[in-house]
């Protein structure tokens, strides 16, 4: 049987490598998952001592303090040695690098190092290679474009048979003369046909901070079980990869959901094997199909019974569905808002009226759920006028809805957002000082200060000139619905960290963390 090792550069969400490992295990092949390095979140004024990934961005947290996320400590020779030793012990027939978050530059460094020690095919897969296969072939031998389940099984079969990997559907490569070879991809898979993801500790190796740990998960998995019940999204926000997938494979074809039977079966087994404290549903819009939810909720309550979190969307936030899910275990829900300016939302191909978003949020609160919202606060389309619209919107937005922080727009090659910016020659008009002011005003709307105080602060020139004067009015900490290296308290929406000795402590950021939840989902 074939032996394939996966290297996940930066831990993040681990669903991709776990899924492919599960496919190989089910087919009788051997697999190994190496989680290599953590991302780090650090205060902006302390971030110079870290390396910046291609996805480095600014996360705005409590009192408007800015943190740089997706930083990392330099890959050390010791860590490279541990990676090479781990792979040599496994003796892989091929090595796969998973890039669900497009850290192409960093994966190139790792690949170049691995090629000095191994003479086996190195395959790249994930959203980054799917978006930029030709660029990725500067370093990878093969690049998987699109879904990888059928691809990895055909790769394993050919390795077993001693056959060439050239021509595997969806697996791009270059001929000896440099010409691109781009076989047509497999049809999109029926989701009930996929294997159960492989989270078995026996096949996990975690390398970070010059240390190698076996039979443990990276900190980000915590005591939650991560799962997706569907792929695709009915909406086409220009900043989200789902809009790109829809262009490639069609909106109807790309939107698929697993049967309730399959989802419950996976969760029953996960509960038996891993004893999770909570479940995280990472579907772009979990609350999409009322009929599916009505079948799912009573079975989840009876057979799983764990608290869970999910994403919703303003148009799919229905009182009856939320109450049904709450009875089954839903404790916390995040809704994507992204902007309080309908003009900006239109530019994002996300036409959600302010009143609709406010009604959805009020529904979440009325159902007794812990509610959170995502907001993208820096983009080429933002002006003082649109920021003022967002501030006025947030004054109307239910104050009980909280945020874990604000995120900038990150442009990805090929997305509709980037094409729109380039086509219109759209230029950013606000600077760091402007955003320091608006971010603090946005956070002010989440406090219990009377509305007249908030409005007065938002119209007094001295605060615009010196935004830091707003900070004493802001909370010292923000609630967290989820952070990668913490234990989840879904009921309270707070974070509790457990150190390596088992001692519990509260914490803000500044500790190693995988990618923070990004606004592009939901």
C-alpha positions as CSV (number, residue, x, y, z in Angstrom):
1,X,0.0,0.0,0.0
2,X,1.1,3.6,-0.7
3,X,2.6,5.7,2.1
4,X,1.7,9.4,1.9
5,X,2.7,12.1,4.4
6,X,0.9,15.4,4.7
7,X,2.6,18.5,6.0
8,X,0.3,21.3,7.3
9,X,2.4,24.4,7.3
10,X,0.8,26.5,10.1
11,X,-1.8,24.6,12.0
12,X,-5.0,26.6,11.4
13,X,-8.1,24.6,10.8
14,X,-7.0,21.0,9.9
15,X,-10.0,19.7,8.1
16,X,-8.3,19.3,4.7
17,X,-5.4,17.1,5.7
18,X,-7.6,15.1,8.1
19,X,-10.1,14.5,5.3
20,X,-7.4,13.3,2.8
21,X,-5.8,11.1,5.5
22,X,-9.2,9.6,6.2
23,X,-9.6,8.7,2.5
24,X,-6.3,7.0,2.4
25,X,-6.9,5.1,5.7
26,X,-10.3,3.8,4.4
27,X,-8.7,2.6,1.2
28,X,-6.0,0.7,3.1
29,X,-3.1,3.0,2.5
30,X,-0.7,4.5,5.1
31,X,-0.7,8.2,6.0
32,X,0.9,10.6,8.4
33,X,0.0,14.2,9.3
34,X,2.8,16.6,10.4
35,X,1.6,19.9,11.8
36,X,4.5,22.3,11.2
37,X,4.7,25.6,13.1
38,X,2.0,27.8,14.7
39,X,0.9,31.2,13.7
40,X,1.4,33.9,16.3
41,X,-0.7,36.9,17.2
42,X,1.2,39.8,18.7
43,X,0.6,43.5,19.5
44,X,1.5,45.6,16.5
45,X,4.2,47.4,18.4
46,X,5.8,44.0,19.3
47,X,5.4,42.3,15.9
48,X,8.8,43.2,14.4
49,X,10.4,40.3,16.1
50,X,8.3,37.9,14.1
51,X,8.2,36.9,10.4
52,X,5.1,38.1,8.5
53,X,3.3,35.6,6.4
54,X,1.6,36.5,3.1
55,X,-1.6,36.6,5.0
56,X,-0.4,38.9,7.8
57,X,-3.2,41.3,8.8
58,X,-4.2,43.6,11.6
59,X,-6.8,42.4,14.1
60,X,-8.5,45.2,16.1
61,X,-9.3,44.0,19.6
62,X,-10.3,45.5,23.0
63,X,-9.9,49.3,23.4
64,X,-9.0,49.5,19.7
65,X,-5.6,47.9,20.4
66,X,-4.2,46.5,17.2
67,X,-2.6,43.1,16.9
68,X,-0.9,41.6,13.9
69,X,-2.1,38.1,13.1
70,X,-0.6,35.3,11.0
71,X,2.9,36.0,12.2
72,X,5.4,33.3,12.9
73,X,8.8,32.6,14.3
74,X,11.4,31.9,11.7
75,X,11.7,28.3,10.6
76,X,14.7,27.1,12.5
77,X,17.3,24.5,11.4
78,X,16.2,22.4,14.4
79,X,12.6,22.4,13.3
80,X,13.6,21.5,9.7
81,X,15.7,18.6,11.1
82,X,12.8,17.4,13.1
83,X,10.6,17.5,10.1
84,X,13.1,15.6,7.9
85,X,13.7,13.0,10.6
86,X,9.9,12.5,11.1
87,X,9.4,12.0,7.3
88,X,12.4,9.7,7.0
89,X,11.1,7.5,9.8
90,X,7.7,7.3,7.9
91,X,9.4,6.7,4.5
92,X,6.8,8.3,2.3
93,X,6.1,7.5,-1.3
94,X,4.9,11.1,-1.7
95,X,4.6,14.2,0.4
96,X,1.6,16.5,0.3
97,X,1.5,20.1,1.5
98,X,-1.9,21.5,2.5
99,X,-2.5,25.2,1.9
100,X,-6.0,26.1,2.9
101,X,-5.0,29.7,3.6
102,X,-2.6,30.4,0.7
103,X,0.8,30.8,2.6
104,X,2.5,30.1,-0.7
105,X,5.8,31.8,0.1
106,X,6.2,29.9,3.3
107,X,5.3,26.6,1.8
108,X,7.9,27.2,-0.9
109,X,10.6,27.5,1.7
110,X,9.5,24.2,3.3
111,X,9.3,22.5,-0.1
112,X,12.8,23.7,-1.2
113,X,14.2,22.3,2.1
114,X,12.4,18.9,1.6
115,X,13.7,18.5,-1.9
116,X,17.3,18.5,-0.6
117,X,16.5,15.3,1.4
118,X,13.8,13.4,-0.5
119,X,13.4,12.2,-4.1
120,X,9.6,11.6,-3.9
121,X,6.9,13.6,-5.6
122,X,5.8,16.7,-3.7
123,X,2.2,17.7,-4.2
124,X,0.5,20.9,-3.2
125,X,-3.2,21.3,-2.6
126,X,-5.8,23.7,-1.1
127,X,-7.2,27.0,-2.0
128,X,-3.8,28.7,-2.8
129,X,-2.8,26.1,-5.4
130,X,-6.3,26.1,-6.8
131,X,-6.2,29.8,-7.4
132,X,-2.6,30.0,-8.6
133,X,-1.5,26.6,-10.0
134,X,1.1,27.9,-12.4
135,X,2.8,30.0,-9.7
136,X,2.8,27.0,-7.3
137,X,4.5,24.8,-9.9
138,X,7.6,26.9,-9.5
139,X,8.2,24.7,-6.4
140,X,5.7,21.8,-6.3
141,X,6.0,18.8,-8.6
142,X,2.3,18.5,-8.8
143,X,-0.6,20.8,-7.9
144,X,-4.1,19.7,-7.1
145,X,-6.8,22.1,-8.4
146,X,-10.1,21.7,-6.7
147,X,-11.3,18.9,-4.4
148,X,-8.6,16.3,-3.5
149,X,-10.4,13.2,-2.3
150,X,-10.5,11.4,-5.6
151,X,-7.1,12.8,-6.6
152,X,-5.3,11.5,-3.6
153,X,-6.8,8.0,-4.0
154,X,-5.7,7.9,-7.6
155,X,-2.2,9.1,-6.7
156,X,-2.0,6.4,-4.1
157,X,-3.1,3.8,-6.6
158,X,-0.5,4.8,-9.1
159,X,2.2,5.0,-6.6
160,X,1.3,1.4,-5.6
161,X,1.4,0.3,-9.2
162,X,4.6,2.1,-10.0
163,X,2.8,4.3,-12.6
164,X,3.4,8.0,-13.4
165,X,1.3,10.6,-11.7
166,X,1.2,12.6,-14.9
167,X,-2.4,12.7,-16.2
168,X,-4.2,12.3,-12.9
169,X,-7.4,14.3,-13.3
170,X,-7.1,17.7,-11.6
171,X,-3.4,17.2,-10.9
172,X,-1.4,19.9,-12.8
173,X,2.3,19.6,-13.6
174,X,4.9,20.6,-16.1
175,X,6.4,18.5,-18.9
176,X,10.1,18.2,-19.3
177,X,10.1,21.0,-21.8
178,X,8.2,23.2,-19.3
179,X,4.8,23.0,-20.9
180,X,1.9,23.0,-18.6
181,X,-0.1,19.7,-18.2
182,X,-3.6,20.5,-16.9
183,X,-5.8,17.4,-16.9
184,X,-9.5,18.1,-16.5
185,X,-10.6,17.7,-12.9
186,X,-12.9,15.0,-11.5
187,X,-16.5,15.9,-11.2
188,X,-17.4,17.3,-7.8
189,X,-17.8,14.6,-5.2
190,X,-21.1,13.5,-3.5
191,X,-20.4,14.4,0.1
192,X,-21.9,11.2,1.5
193,X,-19.2,9.3,-0.4
194,X,-16.3,11.0,1.5
195,X,-14.5,9.3,4.4
196,X,-14.7,10.3,8.0
197,X,-11.8,12.7,8.6
198,X,-8.8,11.2,10.3
199,X,-8.0,12.8,13.7
200,X,-6.3,9.7,15.1
201,X,-3.5,10.8,17.4
202,X,-1.3,7.9,16.4
203,X,-0.8,9.6,13.0
204,X,-0.2,13.1,14.3
205,X,3.2,14.8,14.8
206,X,3.4,18.4,15.9
207,X,6.5,20.5,15.4
208,X,6.9,24.0,16.8
209,X,9.3,26.1,18.8
210,X,12.2,23.6,18.2
211,X,10.2,20.7,19.7
212,X,8.5,17.7,18.3
213,X,5.5,16.1,20.0
214,X,3.8,12.9,18.9
215,X,0.3,11.7,19.5
216,X,-1.0,15.1,20.3
217,X,-3.0,17.7,18.4
218,X,-1.9,21.2,17.9
219,X,-3.2,23.6,20.5
220,X,-5.8,25.0,18.1
221,X,-8.0,21.9,18.1
222,X,-8.5,22.2,21.9
223,X,-11.5,20.1,23.1
224,X,-13.8,21.0,20.2
225,X,-14.6,18.8,17.3
226,X,-14.5,20.6,14.0
227,X,-16.8,19.5,11.2
228,X,-18.4,20.7,8.0
229,X,-21.8,19.4,6.9
230,X,-21.8,21.1,3.5
231,X,-19.6,22.7,0.9
232,X,-20.5,25.7,-1.1
233,X,-22.7,28.7,-0.4
234,X,-25.8,30.1,-2.0
235,X,-24.4,33.6,-1.9
236,X,-21.6,35.1,-4.0
237,X,-19.7,37.7,-1.9
238,X,-16.9,38.9,-4.0
239,X,-14.3,38.7,-1.2
240,X,-15.0,35.0,-0.6
241,X,-13.5,32.0,-2.4
242,X,-17.0,30.5,-2.8
243,X,-17.7,33.1,-5.5
244,X,-14.7,31.9,-7.4
245,X,-15.7,28.3,-7.0
246,X,-19.2,29.1,-8.3
247,X,-17.6,30.6,-11.4
248,X,-15.6,27.4,-12.0
249,X,-18.2,24.8,-11.2
250,X,-21.5,26.5,-11.0
251,X,-23.5,27.7,-7.9
252,X,-25.9,24.8,-7.9
253,X,-23.3,22.2,-8.5
254,X,-20.8,23.5,-5.9
255,X,-23.5,23.7,-3.1
256,X,-23.8,20.2,-1.5
257,X,-24.7,18.9,1.9
258,X,-24.1,15.6,3.6
259,X,-27.1,13.6,4.8
260,X,-28.1,13.9,8.4
261,X,-27.3,10.2,8.8
262,X,-23.7,10.7,7.7
263,X,-23.2,13.8,9.9
264,X,-24.6,12.1,13.0
265,X,-22.6,8.9,12.4
266,X,-19.3,11.0,12.3
267,X,-20.2,12.8,15.4
268,X,-21.2,9.7,17.3
269,X,-17.8,8.2,16.5
270,X,-16.0,11.4,17.4
271,X,-17.8,11.6,20.7
272,X,-16.7,8.0,21.5
273,X,-13.1,8.5,20.4
274,X,-12.2,12.0,21.5
275,X,-14.7,13.1,24.2
276,X,-15.0,16.6,22.9
277,X,-16.6,19.4,25.0
278,X,-18.2,21.1,22.1
279,X,-18.7,21.0,18.3
280,X,-17.8,23.7,15.8
281,X,-19.7,23.6,12.5
282,X,-17.6,25.5,9.9
283,X,-20.3,25.5,7.2
284,X,-20.4,28.9,5.5
285,X,-24.1,29.1,6.3
286,X,-25.2,26.4,8.7
287,X,-28.8,27.6,8.9
288,X,-29.4,27.3,5.2
289,X,-32.0,24.5,4.7
290,X,-34.9,24.4,7.2
291,X,-35.9,20.9,6.2
292,X,-32.4,19.6,6.8
293,X,-32.3,21.4,10.2
294,X,-35.6,19.9,11.3
295,X,-34.2,16.4,10.6
296,X,-30.9,17.2,12.2
297,X,-31.8,18.9,15.4
298,X,-33.7,16.1,17.2
299,X,-31.2,13.5,16.3
300,X,-28.3,15.7,17.4
301,X,-30.0,16.3,20.7
302,X,-30.7,12.6,21.3
303,X,-27.4,11.1,20.0
304,X,-24.8,13.8,20.5
305,X,-26.1,16.4,23.1
306,X,-23.0,18.6,23.1
307,X,-23.1,22.4,22.9
308,X,-22.2,23.7,19.5
309,X,-21.5,26.9,17.5
310,X,-22.2,27.7,13.9
311,X,-22.4,30.5,11.3
312,X,-25.6,32.1,10.0
313,X,-26.5,34.7,7.4
314,X,-29.0,37.5,7.8
315,X,-31.3,36.1,5.2
316,X,-31.3,32.6,6.8
317,X,-31.7,33.6,10.4
318,X,-35.1,32.3,11.3
319,X,-36.6,32.3,14.8
320,X,-38.1,28.8,14.6
321,X,-34.9,27.3,13.3
322,X,-32.8,28.9,15.9
323,X,-35.1,27.8,18.8
324,X,-35.0,24.3,17.4
325,X,-31.2,24.3,17.2
326,X,-31.0,25.9,20.7
327,X,-33.0,23.0,22.1
328,X,-30.5,20.6,20.4
329,X,-27.4,22.3,21.9
330,X,-26.7,25.6,19.9
331,X,-25.2,28.0,22.3
332,X,-23.3,30.5,20.2
333,X,-23.8,31.8,16.6
334,X,-21.9,34.2,14.4
335,X,-23.6,36.2,11.7
336,X,-21.6,37.9,8.9
337,X,-22.3,41.7,8.7
338,X,-19.1,42.9,7.1
339,X,-20.2,46.5,6.7
340,X,-22.9,48.8,7.9
341,X,-22.8,50.7,4.6
342,X,-25.2,49.3,2.0
343,X,-23.0,51.0,-0.6
344,X,-20.0,49.0,0.5
345,X,-22.0,45.8,0.7
346,X,-23.1,46.4,-2.9
347,X,-19.5,46.6,-3.9
348,X,-18.9,43.3,-2.1
349,X,-21.8,41.7,-4.1
350,X,-23.5,41.3,-0.7
351,X,-26.8,43.2,-0.9
352,X,-28.1,42.9,2.6
353,X,-30.3,45.8,3.8
354,X,-29.5,47.3,7.2
355,X,-33.0,46.6,8.6
356,X,-32.7,42.9,7.6
357,X,-29.3,42.6,9.4
358,X,-30.7,44.2,12.5
359,X,-33.8,41.9,12.5
360,X,-31.6,38.9,12.2
361,X,-29.4,40.0,15.1
362,X,-32.4,40.7,17.3
363,X,-33.8,37.3,16.5
364,X,-30.5,35.7,17.8
365,X,-30.7,37.7,21.0
366,X,-34.5,37.0,21.5
367,X,-33.8,33.3,21.2
368,X,-31.4,33.5,24.1
369,X,-28.2,32.7,22.2
370,X,-24.8,34.2,22.5
371,X,-24.5,36.3,19.4
372,X,-21.4,37.5,17.5
373,X,-20.8,39.3,14.3
374,X,-18.0,39.7,11.7
375,X,-17.0,43.1,10.4
376,X,-14.5,43.9,7.6
377,X,-13.4,47.4,8.4
378,X,-10.6,48.3,6.0
379,X,-11.0,48.1,2.3
380,X,-10.5,50.1,-0.8
381,X,-14.2,51.1,-0.8
382,X,-14.3,52.6,2.6
383,X,-14.5,56.4,3.0
384,X,-15.3,58.7,5.9
385,X,-18.9,58.6,4.7
386,X,-19.2,54.8,4.6
387,X,-17.5,54.5,8.0
388,X,-20.0,57.0,9.4
389,X,-22.8,54.8,7.9
390,X,-21.3,51.8,9.7
391,X,-21.1,53.7,13.0
392,X,-24.7,54.8,12.7
393,X,-25.8,51.2,11.8
394,X,-24.0,49.8,14.8
395,X,-25.7,52.2,17.1
396,X,-29.0,50.6,15.9
397,X,-27.5,47.1,15.9
398,X,-28.5,45.2,19.1
399,X,-25.8,46.0,21.7
400,X,-25.9,42.4,23.0
401,X,-24.3,41.3,19.7
402,X,-20.6,41.2,20.3
403,X,-17.5,40.9,18.2
404,X,-14.1,39.2,18.7
405,X,-12.5,42.0,16.8
406,X,-12.3,43.6,13.4
407,X,-10.4,42.4,10.3
408,X,-9.1,44.1,7.2
409,X,-10.0,43.0,3.7
410,X,-7.4,40.6,2.3
411,X,-7.2,40.5,-1.5
412,X,-6.7,37.1,-3.1
413,X,-5.8,36.6,-6.8
414,X,-8.8,35.8,-9.0
415,X,-11.5,36.8,-6.5
416,X,-14.2,39.1,-7.8
417,X,-13.2,41.6,-5.2
418,X,-9.7,42.0,-6.5
419,X,-10.9,42.1,-10.1
420,X,-13.4,44.8,-9.2
421,X,-10.7,46.9,-7.4
422,X,-8.3,46.6,-10.4
423,X,-11.0,47.2,-13.0
424,X,-12.2,50.4,-11.3
425,X,-8.8,51.6,-10.2
426,X,-10.3,51.8,-6.7
427,X,-7.9,53.4,-4.2
428,X,-7.9,53.5,-0.4
429,X,-8.7,56.9,0.9
430,X,-8.3,56.4,4.7
431,X,-5.1,56.0,6.6
432,X,-4.1,54.4,9.9
433,X,-5.1,57.4,11.9
434,X,-8.6,57.4,10.3
435,X,-9.1,53.7,11.1
436,X,-7.9,54.1,14.7
437,X,-10.7,56.6,15.1
438,X,-13.4,54.5,13.4
439,X,-12.4,51.2,15.1
440,X,-12.7,52.8,18.5
441,X,-16.1,54.2,17.6
442,X,-17.3,50.8,16.4
443,X,-16.2,49.2,19.7
444,X,-17.9,52.0,21.6
445,X,-21.2,50.9,20.1
446,X,-20.8,47.6,21.9
447,X,-20.6,49.2,25.4
448,X,-23.5,50.0,27.8
449,X,-22.8,53.7,27.6
450,X,-26.1,55.7,26.8
451,X,-26.6,56.2,23.1
452,X,-26.3,60.0,23.5
453,X,-22.8,59.5,24.9
454,X,-21.8,57.4,22.0
455,X,-23.2,59.9,19.5
456,X,-21.5,62.8,21.2
457,X,-18.1,61.1,21.1
458,X,-18.8,60.3,17.4
459,X,-19.4,64.0,16.6
460,X,-16.8,65.7,18.8
461,X,-13.7,66.8,16.9
462,X,-11.2,66.2,19.7
463,X,-11.8,62.5,19.6
464,X,-11.2,62.5,15.8
465,X,-7.9,64.2,16.4
466,X,-6.8,62.0,19.3
467,X,-8.6,58.6,19.0
468,X,-6.8,57.3,22.1
469,X,-9.1,59.5,24.2
470,X,-11.9,57.1,23.4
471,X,-10.1,54.1,25.0
472,X,-11.1,54.7,28.6
473,X,-14.7,54.4,27.5
474,X,-14.0,50.9,26.0
475,X,-13.9,47.5,27.7
476,X,-10.5,46.2,28.6
477,X,-11.3,42.8,27.1
478,X,-13.5,41.4,24.4
479,X,-15.5,38.1,24.7
480,X,-14.3,35.2,22.5
481,X,-16.6,32.6,21.0
482,X,-13.5,30.7,19.8
483,X,-9.8,30.9,19.9
484,X,-7.5,28.2,18.6
485,X,-5.5,27.3,21.7
486,X,-8.3,27.7,24.3
487,X,-11.1,25.7,25.8
488,X,-14.5,26.9,24.6
489,X,-17.3,28.2,26.9
490,X,-20.1,28.4,24.4
491,X,-22.7,29.4,27.0
492,X,-20.8,32.4,28.2
493,X,-18.9,33.1,24.9
494,X,-15.6,33.5,26.8
495,X,-12.2,32.0,26.6
496,X,-10.3,30.0,29.1
497,X,-6.7,28.8,28.4
498,X,-5.1,25.7,29.9
499,X,-1.3,25.7,30.1
500,X,0.9,22.7,29.6
501,X,0.7,21.9,33.3
502,X,-3.1,21.7,33.2
503,X,-3.5,25.0,35.1
504,X,-6.4,27.2,33.8
505,X,-5.9,30.9,33.2
506,X,-7.6,33.7,31.4
507,X,-5.8,35.3,28.5
508,X,-5.9,37.8,25.8
509,X,-3.9,37.3,22.6
510,X,-0.2,37.3,22.3
511,X,0.1,33.5,22.7
512,X,0.7,31.3,19.7
513,X,-2.5,30.8,17.8
514,X,-3.6,29.5,14.5
515,X,-5.5,31.6,12.1
516,X,-8.2,33.7,13.8
517,X,-11.6,33.3,12.3
518,X,-11.8,35.5,9.2
519,X,-14.8,37.5,8.1
520,X,-14.9,35.9,4.7
521,X,-16.9,32.9,6.0
522,X,-20.6,33.5,6.4
